Amino acid sequence: MAFVQTNITTKEAWQSEVLGATGSVQVAELYQEWAGPCKCVKETLKRLFFENGENGGGLPLKFLTVNVDRVPALAQYRGKCQPVFLFYADGRLVEAVEGVNGPRLTQLVVGLTKKK
């Protein structure tokens, strides 16, 4: 399975890909039109994808990039100077991480993808 970050640019896609998801974990990297997704964290996310989730025997894991300028439900995250990562499990927000905090991103992915 290849590592893919699905790009979300509409409220409908946000609702179906994240809020409507069940039995899986979604990690949404929020960005703005003027900044784009964070390139320095992509390798960390890729490693987490291959070591965890279905590949590691855990719950399905999906990474997304979301343009907050186009998804009204995420308007509160506009104007940030650093990336924001939202962790969802079964369509529910579990935690928001501001900035590129590799150890915290890893801890959340590992914890959320473990099958109970």
N, C-alpha and C positions, 0 to 999 in steps of 0.2 A: 504494500500500500504506500502510495506517495504522500509526502507532506504537502498539504495545500492550505492556504489561508483564504477562505471565502470572503470576498469583499461585499459588504452590505451597504447599500446606498439608498434604501427606501424603508419607510415604516412597515410596509407589508412584508418585506424580506426579514426585517428585524423580528416581527411577530412570529413568522413561521419558522425561521432558523434558530431562534433563541427562546423566545417565550413559549412557543408551542412544542419545544423539544422535550422528549421524555426518554428516560433510560440512558442518558448520556451527559457528558460534561462539555460546556462551551467556554472558551476563553476568548473574550472579545477585546481586541486592542482598539481603543478609541483614538481617532485622529481628526484633524481639521484640514480643510481644503488647502490652507497655506503651508502646512507642515508635512502632510503625508505620514504613512506608517513609519515607525522607528526601524531603521535598517540594522542597527547594532544588536537588537534583541532577536532577530530572526533565527540565528543559529541556535540560540538557547531554546527557543520554542520548538525548533525542528528536533533537537535532541530529546526534549521532553516528550514529543509526539512518538518517537520511535522507542523510547524506553518505558513508556507508560501506556495507558489506554488499552485498546484491543491488542496492540502489538506486544504489550507487556502482560497480557492476560487480565486486564482490568476493563472498566467500562469504556464505551466508545468516547473518544476525545476529539473535539473539533475546535480548530482555531479560526477566528474571524478577524477581519479588520472592518471597522465601522466608521464611516464619515459622520461625525456628530452634527455637521452643518446640514445634513439631509435627513436626519432621523429626529423628529420633534421630541420623542420620549427621552432623548439624551441631551437636551438643551442645557441642562445643569452642568455638563462637562465641557461646554464651549469656553474658550478663553484660557485654557490650561497651556502652560509652556512645556510640559513634559507629558509623556504618554500615560494613559490610564488603562488599566487592565481590569475588566469585569469578569468575575468567575460565576458561572451559572451551573446549577445542577437541577435537572428535571424542570427547566424553565423558571427557576427561582434564583434570584441574586443571592450569592453566598458571601462574596467579599469583593471590595474594590481596592486595587493597589495602584497608588500614584507613583510614577517614576519607574525606572528600570531597576528592580530589586530582584536580581537573579535567585538568591536563596529563598525569598518568600514566594516567588512564582513557582519554583520547584516544589517547595513544601505543599503549596495548595494543589498543584497538579497531582502529585503523588498521593496525597490524602483523599482527594475527591474521586480519583479513578479506581481506588481499591474496591474490589467487590466485597460486599458484606456477607 
